[in-house]
Amino acid sequence: MYKIGFDNDKYLSMQSSRIKERIAEFGGKLYLEFGGKLFDDYHASRVLPGFLPDSKLQMLLQLKDEAEVVVVISSDDIEKNKIRGDLGITYDVDVFRLIDAFESKGLFVGSVCLTKYTATPKVLAFEEKLKNAGIKTYHHYLIDGYPNNISKIVSDEGYGKNDYIETQRELVVITAPGPGSGKMATCLSQLYHENKRGVKAGYAKFETFPIWNIPLDHPVNIAYEAATADLNDVNMIDPWHLEAYGKATVNYNRDVEIFPVLKATFDKIYGKCPYKSPTDMGVNMAGNCIIDNDAVCEASNNEIIRRYFNAKRNKKRGAKNDSEIYKLELLLTNAHLDVFDRKCVKFAEELSEKTNAPAAAVELPDGTIITGKTSAIMGCLSATILNALKALAQLDDVTLIDPEVIKPIENLKTHHLGAKNPQLHINEILIALAISAVTDDNAKRALAQLDKLKHSEMHCSVMVSTVDEKVLKELGIRLTCNDK
């Protein structure tokens, strides 16, 4: 059952206030490393029901007069055509998408910084595109001994060789298409250059997960480990914070491991590090905005199970991800979860066993379970969606779509478009339903319920087509499927 567990308005207010405080603490100039996705954070919206996917963007918009954005991309990622898995586009294409999205919302994008810079043909071609678009570009280079050789890094032979990124605003948001782009190194390089110019700028880190002020074994934090199982990130108690303050807070291995380097860098630039722990660096207020812990726990447990099913499916499609699956199995055990704790899984699998055919089930936002089975004219996913719409419209077991509407669609698929299977996908069924709704009141009532499917949980006993998967995502339905 879908229930709001997170106060988004409180989050926007607290988060923007905390960032303003941090700017003031450093005397009016702050480089803010922005982790995660800025305007499409669907993971956060799934595990913190009530958190909107663009919440972080909305928070920044409250500071837009003080903020500018620098987008960072690694030359290595351009050269390797690295792809954002959630969007299916390369990092270099995503840079332009990010710039367009920021500017369309009224945020000022100052420049793009290419890290690990090498002038390969692909990198030069990307720079030419940026130049043609009127976007300033800067180069940061690989430093021998990075990140441990502090004396080399914090010198004219290290950060000193990097371009100084000219910025205009007091809050400089450093973001990137994905992890490993060099955001932290860009921030620290800027601190070095600002200091040489007599400006005492500060650095802070904005990561939503793990949430530092909830327990290490809270489902939200376990769900973050599940989300990064392919990177093998590990949540842990911040030992620096525990030693400095006697308080247990949650961080993750990469920040804990890099903190001695960051501290030594600050010591060398400014003579003293302003932070005693990785947790001190953060400005994340999400933990203070959870208003229904049970709702958040249920949502996070669902996410952990979804991640496991997705990893198993990806392996079936050819991914070399055994270690990711082992990690997710361990997380399921540690969270005391079974895949059947996701209610729709149990109903779909039981119906499949009973009918000896693919079957699906959906848990609607109010907790109602609706199932669907495979037939000659439609797959189990399409049947489940129609059954759910009938239930939401409080219709009896009526025929929503006239067979005379379905026949020409089947004929088009098999005789003209080369399809071997006449069964209709969800988008085709919905088009047929929309056509029927012109003359049939029941179809019209059912079609009007589509928006009520948002936040539903769905499971299919077999792997599904990319067409059906895309439509379900657009409807706001969260799908898992077996790796059959």
C-alpha positions as CSV (number, residue, x, y, z in Angstrom):
1,M,0.0,0.0,0.0
2,Y,1.3,3.4,-1.0
3,K,1.5,5.9,1.9
4,I,3.3,9.3,2.1
5,G,6.2,9.0,4.5
6,F,8.3,12.1,3.6
7,D,7.5,15.8,4.0
8,N,8.8,17.3,0.8
9,D,7.9,20.9,1.7
10,K,9.8,20.7,5.0
11,Y,12.8,19.2,3.1
12,L,12.9,22.0,0.6
13,S,12.9,24.6,3.4
14,M,15.4,22.8,5.7
15,Q,17.8,21.9,2.9
16,S,18.0,25.4,1.3
17,S,18.5,27.0,4.8
18,R,21.3,24.5,5.6
19,I,23.1,25.4,2.4
20,K,22.8,29.1,3.1
21,E,24.3,28.5,6.6
22,R,27.2,26.7,5.1
23,I,27.9,29.5,2.6
24,A,28.0,32.0,5.5
25,E,30.3,29.7,7.5
26,F,32.9,30.0,4.7
27,G,32.6,33.7,4.3
28,G,30.5,33.9,1.2
29,K,31.8,31.3,-1.4
30,L,30.9,27.6,-1.4
31,Y,31.7,24.8,-3.8
32,L,28.9,22.2,-3.3
33,E,29.6,18.7,-4.7
34,F,26.2,17.4,-5.8
35,G,25.9,13.7,-5.7
36,G,23.1,11.7,-7.2
37,K,20.6,13.0,-9.8
38,L,19.5,16.6,-9.6
39,F,16.2,16.6,-11.3
40,D,15.2,12.9,-11.9
41,D,16.0,11.2,-8.6
42,Y,13.6,8.3,-8.9
43,H,15.4,6.1,-6.4
44,A,14.8,8.7,-3.7
45,S,11.1,9.1,-4.7
46,R,10.7,5.3,-4.4
47,V,12.3,4.8,-1.0
48,L,11.0,8.1,0.5
49,P,7.4,8.2,-0.7
50,G,6.5,11.9,-0.8
51,F,9.9,12.9,-2.1
52,L,9.5,14.3,-5.6
53,P,12.0,13.3,-8.3
54,D,12.9,16.9,-8.9
55,S,13.0,17.9,-5.2
56,K,16.7,18.7,-5.3
57,L,16.2,20.9,-8.3
58,Q,13.3,22.7,-6.6
59,M,15.5,23.3,-3.6
60,L,18.2,24.8,-5.8
61,L,15.7,27.0,-7.4
62,Q,15.1,28.6,-4.1
63,L,18.8,29.7,-4.3
64,K,19.0,30.4,-8.0
65,D,20.0,34.0,-7.6
66,E,23.0,32.9,-5.6
67,A,23.9,29.8,-7.5
68,E,25.6,28.7,-10.7
69,V,26.2,25.2,-12.1
70,V,29.4,23.7,-13.3
71,V,29.0,20.4,-15.1
72,V,31.9,18.0,-14.8
73,I,32.7,15.1,-17.2
74,S,35.7,12.8,-17.4
75,S,37.5,12.6,-20.7
76,D,37.8,8.9,-20.1
77,D,34.0,8.6,-20.1
78,I,33.8,10.5,-23.4
79,E,36.4,8.3,-24.9
80,K,34.7,5.1,-23.7
81,N,31.2,6.2,-24.7
82,K,30.0,5.6,-21.1
83,I,26.2,5.2,-20.9
84,R,23.8,6.3,-18.2
85,G,21.9,3.0,-17.6
86,D,18.7,4.6,-16.6
87,L,18.4,6.8,-19.7
88,G,20.4,4.8,-22.3
89,I,22.4,7.9,-23.4
90,T,26.1,8.5,-23.3
91,Y,27.6,10.9,-20.7
92,D,28.6,13.5,-23.3
93,V,25.0,13.6,-24.6
94,D,23.8,13.8,-21.1
95,V,25.9,16.9,-20.4
96,F,23.9,18.8,-23.0
97,R,20.6,17.4,-21.6
98,L,21.6,18.6,-18.1
99,I,22.5,22.1,-19.4
100,D,19.2,22.4,-21.3
101,A,17.3,21.2,-18.2
102,F,19.0,23.5,-15.8
103,E,18.7,26.6,-18.0
104,S,15.1,25.9,-18.8
105,K,14.4,26.1,-15.1
106,G,16.2,29.4,-14.7
107,L,19.5,28.1,-13.3
108,F,22.7,29.7,-14.5
109,V,25.2,27.1,-16.0
110,G,28.6,28.8,-16.0
111,S,30.8,26.2,-17.7
112,V,31.8,22.6,-18.3
113,C,35.0,21.1,-16.9
114,L,36.7,18.2,-18.6
115,T,38.6,16.1,-16.0
116,K,41.4,13.7,-16.7
117,Y,41.9,15.8,-19.8
118,T,43.5,14.3,-22.9
119,A,43.0,15.8,-26.4
120,T,41.7,12.7,-28.2
121,P,39.6,13.2,-31.4
122,K,36.3,12.3,-29.4
123,V,37.2,14.8,-26.7
124,L,38.1,17.5,-29.2
125,A,34.8,16.9,-31.1
126,F,32.9,17.2,-27.8
127,E,34.7,20.5,-27.0
128,E,33.8,21.8,-30.4
129,K,30.1,21.1,-29.8
130,L,30.4,23.0,-26.5
131,K,32.1,25.9,-28.2
132,N,29.4,26.1,-30.9
133,A,26.8,26.1,-28.1
134,G,28.5,29.1,-26.5
135,I,29.5,27.1,-23.4
136,K,32.9,27.8,-21.6
137,T,35.1,24.8,-21.1
138,Y,38.0,24.2,-18.8
139,H,40.6,21.4,-18.5
140,H,41.7,19.5,-15.4
141,Y,44.5,16.9,-15.7
142,L,45.5,13.6,-14.1
143,I,48.0,14.2,-11.3
144,D,50.7,11.6,-10.6
145,G,50.1,10.1,-7.2
146,Y,46.5,11.2,-6.8
147,P,44.9,11.0,-4.3
148,N,47.7,10.2,-1.8
149,N,50.7,12.4,-2.7
150,I,49.4,15.5,-1.0
151,S,52.6,17.5,-1.4
152,K,52.5,17.0,-5.2
153,I,48.7,17.4,-5.5
154,V,48.5,20.7,-3.6
155,S,51.2,22.4,-5.5
156,D,51.8,24.3,-8.8
157,E,52.6,20.9,-10.3
158,G,49.3,19.4,-9.2
159,Y,46.1,21.5,-8.9
160,G,48.2,24.4,-10.1
161,K,48.3,22.9,-13.6
162,N,44.5,22.8,-13.8
163,D,42.6,25.6,-15.4
164,Y,41.0,28.0,-12.9
165,I,37.2,27.8,-13.5
166,E,35.9,31.4,-13.5
167,T,32.7,31.6,-11.4
168,Q,30.4,34.5,-10.7
169,R,28.1,33.4,-7.9
170,E,28.6,32.6,-4.2
171,L,27.2,29.0,-4.5
172,V,28.9,26.9,-7.2
173,V,27.1,23.6,-7.7
174,I,29.4,20.9,-9.1
175,T,27.4,18.2,-10.8
176,A,28.0,15.4,-13.4
177,P,26.2,12.8,-15.5
178,G,27.3,10.1,-13.1
179,P,29.8,8.8,-10.5
180,G,33.5,8.8,-11.1
181,S,33.4,12.1,-13.1
182,G,35.8,14.0,-10.8
183,K,33.5,16.3,-8.9
184,M,35.4,16.3,-5.6
185,A,38.8,16.8,-7.3
186,T,37.3,19.7,-9.2
187,C,36.0,21.3,-6.0
188,L,39.4,20.9,-4.2
189,S,41.3,22.2,-7.3
190,Q,39.1,25.3,-7.2
191,L,39.8,25.8,-3.4
192,Y,43.6,25.8,-4.2
193,H,43.2,28.4,-7.0
194,E,40.8,30.6,-4.9
195,N,43.3,30.6,-2.0
196,K,46.1,31.7,-4.3
197,R,43.8,34.6,-5.3
198,G,43.2,35.5,-1.7
199,V,39.6,34.0,-1.6
200,K,38.8,31.7,1.2
201,A,36.2,29.4,-0.4
202,G,34.6,26.4,1.2
203,Y,33.6,22.9,0.2
204,A,30.6,20.8,1.2
205,K,29.0,17.6,-0.1
206,F,25.4,17.0,-0.9
207,E,24.5,13.3,-1.0
208,T,21.0,12.1,-0.2
209,F,22.1,8.6,0.7
210,P,23.1,7.0,3.0
211,I,21.1,9.1,5.4
212,W,23.5,10.0,8.2
213,N,21.0,10.4,11.1
214,I,19.0,7.2,10.8
215,P,20.3,3.7,11.8
216,L,22.9,1.9,9.7
217,D,20.4,-1.1,9.3
218,H,17.4,1.1,8.4
219,P,15.8,-0.1,5.2
220,V,16.4,3.2,3.5
221,N,20.1,2.8,4.0
222,I,20.1,-0.8,3.0
223,A,18.1,0.2,-0.1
224,Y,21.0,2.6,-1.0
225,E,23.5,-0.3,-0.7
226,A,21.2,-2.3,-3.0
227,A,21.1,0.6,-5.5
228,T,24.9,0.7,-5.6
229,A,25.5,-3.1,-5.4
230,D,27.2,-3.0,-8.8
231,L,29.8,-0.5,-7.3
232,N,30.0,-2.6,-4.1
233,D,29.6,0.5,-1.9
234,V,29.3,-0.3,1.8
235,N,27.4,1.8,4.4
236,M,29.4,2.1,7.7
237,I,29.5,4.0,10.9
238,D,31.7,7.1,10.4
239,P,34.7,6.4,12.6
240,W,35.9,10.0,12.4
241,H,32.6,11.4,13.7
242,L,32.4,8.8,16.4
243,E,35.9,9.7,17.7
244,A,35.4,13.5,17.4
245,Y,31.9,13.7,18.9
246,G,31.1,10.3,20.5
247,K,28.0,10.0,18.2
248,A,27.3,7.2,15.7
249,T,26.4,8.5,12.2
250,V,26.2,6.7,8.9
251,N,28.4,7.3,5.9
252,Y,29.8,5.1,3.2
253,N,33.2,3.6,2.5
254,R,34.4,5.8,-0.2
255,D,33.9,9.0,1.8
256,V,35.4,7.5,4.9
257,E,38.4,6.3,2.9
258,I,39.0,9.6,1.1
259,F,38.6,11.8,4.2
260,P,42.2,11.6,5.4
261,V,43.2,12.9,1.9
262,L,40.7,15.6,2.0
263,K,41.7,16.6,5.5
264,A,45.3,16.8,4.6
265,T,44.4,18.8,1.4
266,F,42.5,21.3,3.6
267,D,45.4,21.5,6.0
268,K,47.9,22.2,3.2
269,I,45.7,24.9,1.6
270,Y,44.4,26.7,4.6
271,G,46.5,25.4,7.5
272,K,43.5,23.7,9.1
273,C,40.7,21.5,8.0
274,P,37.2,22.9,9.0
275,Y,35.8,19.4,9.2
276,K,36.4,16.6,11.8
277,S,34.6,13.9,9.9
278,P,33.1,13.0,6.5
279,T,29.6,13.5,8.1
280,D,30.6,17.1,8.9
281,M,31.1,17.7,5.2
282,G,27.5,16.9,4.4
283,V,24.5,19.2,4.2
284,N,21.8,16.5,3.9
285,M,18.6,17.1,5.9
286,A,16.5,14.2,4.4
287,G,16.5,12.2,7.7
288,N,14.7,15.1,9.5
289,C,11.8,15.0,7.0
290,I,10.7,11.4,7.4
291,I,7.1,11.6,8.9
292,D,6.0,8.0,8.6
293,N,8.7,5.5,9.3
294,D,6.6,2.5,8.6
295,A,5.7,3.8,5.1
296,V,9.3,4.5,4.4
297,C,10.4,1.1,5.6
298,E,7.8,-0.7,3.4
299,A,8.8,1.4,0.4
300,S,12.5,0.7,0.9
301,N,12.0,-3.1,1.4
302,N,10.1,-3.1,-1.9
303,E,13.0,-1.3,-3.5
304,I,15.6,-3.9,-2.2
305,I,13.5,-6.7,-3.7
306,R,13.0,-4.9,-6.9
307,R,16.8,-4.4,-7.3
308,Y,17.3,-8.1,-6.8
309,F,14.8,-9.1,-9.5
310,N,16.3,-6.5,-11.9
311,A,19.8,-7.8,-11.3
312,K,18.6,-11.4,-12.0
313,R,16.9,-10.3,-15.2
314,N,19.9,-8.4,-16.3
315,K,22.1,-11.5,-15.9
316,K,19.6,-13.4,-18.1
317,R,20.1,-10.7,-20.7
318,G,23.8,-11.2,-20.7
319,A,25.2,-8.9,-17.9
320,K,28.3,-10.2,-16.1
321,N,26.9,-9.3,-12.6
322,D,27.3,-12.3,-10.4
323,S,28.9,-10.2,-7.6
324,E,26.1,-7.8,-7.7
325,I,23.5,-10.6,-7.3
326,Y,25.5,-12.1,-4.4
327,K,25.6,-8.7,-2.7
328,L,21.8,-8.3,-3.2
329,E,21.2,-11.8,-1.8
330,L,23.2,-10.8,1.3
331,L,21.3,-7.6,1.7
332,L,18.0,-9.4,1.5
333,T,19.1,-11.8,4.2
334,N,20.4,-8.9,6.4
335,A,17.1,-7.1,6.0
336,H,15.2,-10.3,6.9
337,L,13.4,-10.1,3.5
338,D,12.0,-12.7,1.2
339,V,10.9,-11.9,-2.4
340,F,7.4,-12.9,-1.4
341,D,7.3,-10.0,1.1
342,R,6.5,-8.0,-2.0
343,K,2.8,-9.0,-2.1
344,C,2.3,-8.9,-5.9
345,V,5.0,-11.5,-6.4
346,K,3.2,-14.2,-4.4
347,F,-0.1,-13.6,-6.3
348,A,1.5,-13.6,-9.8
349,E,3.6,-16.7,-9.1
350,E,0.6,-18.6,-7.7
351,L,-1.6,-17.8,-10.7
352,S,1.2,-18.8,-13.1
353,E,1.6,-22.1,-11.4
354,K,-2.2,-22.7,-11.4
355,T,-2.6,-21.8,-15.1
356,N,0.8,-23.2,-16.3
357,A,1.2,-19.9,-18.2
358,P,2.7,-16.5,-17.6
359,A,0.7,-14.4,-15.1
360,A,0.9,-11.0,-13.5
361,A,-0.4,-9.2,-10.4
362,V,-0.6,-5.6,-9.4
363,E,-0.9,-4.1,-5.9
364,L,-2.9,-0.9,-6.3
365,P,-2.0,2.1,-4.1
366,D,-4.9,1.3,-1.7
367,G,-3.5,-2.3,-1.2
368,T,-5.9,-4.1,-3.5
369,I,-4.4,-7.0,-5.4
370,I,-5.5,-7.5,-9.0
371,T,-4.3,-10.4,-11.2
372,G,-4.3,-11.2,-14.9
373,K,-3.5,-14.3,-17.0
374,T,-2.4,-14.9,-20.5
375,S,-5.0,-15.4,-23.3
376,A,-5.1,-15.8,-27.0
377,I,-5.5,-12.1,-27.6
378,M,-3.5,-10.4,-24.9
379,G,-0.6,-11.0,-22.6
380,C,-0.9,-11.2,-18.8
381,L,0.3,-7.7,-18.3
382,S,-2.3,-6.2,-20.5
383,A,-5.0,-8.4,-18.9
384,T,-3.9,-7.2,-15.4
385,I,-4.0,-3.5,-16.4
386,L,-7.6,-3.9,-17.9
387,N,-8.7,-5.8,-14.8
388,A,-7.2,-3.1,-12.5
389,L,-9.0,-0.3,-14.5
390,K,-12.3,-2.2,-14.2
391,A,-11.8,-2.6,-10.4
392,L,-10.9,1.1,-10.0
393,A,-14.0,2.1,-12.1
394,Q,-16.1,-0.3,-10.0
395,L,-17.3,-2.1,-13.1
396,D,-18.6,-5.7,-13.1
397,D,-17.0,-8.3,-15.3
398,V,-17.8,-6.5,-18.5
399,T,-16.2,-6.6,-21.9
400,L,-14.3,-3.3,-22.2
401,I,-13.0,-3.7,-25.8
402,D,-15.1,-4.9,-28.6
403,P,-13.4,-7.8,-30.4
404,E,-14.0,-6.0,-33.7
405,V,-11.7,-3.3,-32.5
406,I,-8.9,-5.8,-31.6
407,K,-9.0,-7.8,-34.8
408,P,-7.7,-5.1,-37.2
409,I,-4.8,-4.4,-34.7
410,E,-3.9,-8.1,-34.6
411,N,-4.1,-8.2,-38.4
412,L,-1.8,-5.1,-38.7
413,K,0.8,-6.7,-36.4
414,T,0.9,-10.1,-38.0
415,H,0.3,-9.3,-41.7
416,H,2.0,-6.0,-42.2
417,L,4.4,-5.4,-39.3
418,G,6.0,-8.8,-39.3
419,A,5.0,-9.8,-35.7
420,K,4.6,-13.6,-35.1
421,N,2.6,-13.2,-31.9
422,P,-0.8,-11.5,-32.3
423,Q,-1.1,-10.8,-28.5
424,L,-1.5,-7.1,-27.9
425,H,1.1,-5.2,-25.8
426,I,-0.2,-2.8,-23.1
427,N,0.1,0.3,-25.4
428,E,-1.9,-1.4,-28.1
429,I,-4.6,-2.5,-25.6
430,L,-4.8,1.1,-24.2
431,I,-5.2,2.4,-27.8
432,A,-8.0,-0.1,-28.4
433,L,-9.6,1.0,-25.1
434,A,-9.4,4.6,-26.1
435,I,-11.1,3.9,-29.4
436,S,-13.8,1.9,-27.6
437,A,-14.3,4.8,-25.1
438,V,-15.7,6.9,-27.9
439,T,-18.9,4.9,-28.0
440,D,-18.8,2.8,-24.8
441,D,-19.4,4.4,-21.4
442,N,-17.8,1.5,-19.5
443,A,-14.6,1.8,-21.6
444,K,-14.7,5.6,-21.0
445,R,-15.0,5.1,-17.2
446,A,-12.2,2.6,-17.2
447,L,-9.9,4.8,-19.2
448,A,-10.4,7.7,-16.8
449,Q,-8.8,5.6,-14.0
450,L,-5.3,5.5,-15.6
451,D,-3.8,8.1,-13.4
452,K,-4.8,6.0,-10.3
453,L,-2.4,3.3,-11.3
454,K,0.6,5.5,-10.3
455,H,2.6,4.2,-7.4
456,S,1.3,0.6,-8.0
457,E,3.6,-2.4,-7.5
458,M,3.5,-5.0,-10.2
459,H,5.1,-8.4,-10.8
460,C,5.2,-10.7,-13.8
461,S,6.1,-14.4,-13.7
462,V,8.2,-14.1,-16.8
463,M,10.5,-11.5,-18.4
464,V,8.6,-8.8,-20.2
465,S,9.1,-6.9,-23.5
466,T,10.9,-3.6,-23.5
467,V,7.7,-2.1,-25.0
468,D,5.5,-3.2,-22.0
469,E,8.2,-2.2,-19.6
470,K,8.4,1.3,-21.0
471,V,4.6,1.8,-20.9
472,L,4.4,0.6,-17.3
473,K,7.2,3.0,-16.3
474,E,5.3,5.9,-18.0
475,L,2.2,5.0,-16.0
476,G,4.2,5.2,-12.8
477,I,3.9,1.4,-12.1
478,R,6.9,-0.3,-10.5
479,L,7.5,-3.6,-12.1
480,T,9.5,-6.7,-11.3
481,C,9.7,-9.9,-13.3
482,N,11.1,-13.4,-13.0
483,D,14.2,-14.2,-15.0
484,K,12.3,-16.8,-17.1
